[in-house]
């Protein structure tokens, strides 16, 4: 977010399915000075600190410790954590979920 790419498209389709089944979800995304939507596919979006990806300044990657991700997961209390990418934010979410005893499932596009 806010880019429209394969990962965002896939996440949007997954969220459409999840919402249609009445399952609550939240999206955790890197913050972006250009703005990040409050919701995607009707699901609230929460952001964490980020930096531009070297060589691709429009692409943001999570920065900082895992604490903010862990707090967001603890506050939401999901049954499972879906990781849309194993990159920086996905790795932080994996560690946070592990510390909280939450199962994870990951995809890589």
Secondary structure, DSSP 8 states (H G I E B T S, - for coil): --S-SHHHHHHHHHHHHHHHTT----EEEE--TT---SEETTEEEEEE-EEEETTEEEEEEE-S-SHHHHHHHHHH--SEEEES-SSHHHHHHHHHHHHHT-EEEE---
